[in-house]
């Protein structure tokens, strides 16, 4: 359980890298960072606050909320890109 906070800090760093990649439309980097983040998240225990001090629980909460804020900022950028791609795909469809 001692690695929980460093793992959450790593998740936040990756989330910030994802946001940066989305901000410059580097979709390949975004996908790569997302896969890396998923691998780290999959290693986290089911009960994140089990055995943590109140101070560590508060730090964990702050880190998780920061990750969620990154996700909230990434989401509209990804949706905009998906909409752009839909337009491009419609325009290049044979017989359209």
Secondary structure by P-SEA (a helix, b strand, c coil): ccaaaaaaaaaaaaaaaaaaaaaacaaaaaaaaaaaaaaaaaaccccccccccaaaaaaaaaaaaaaaaaaaaaaaaaaaaaaaaaaaaaaacccc
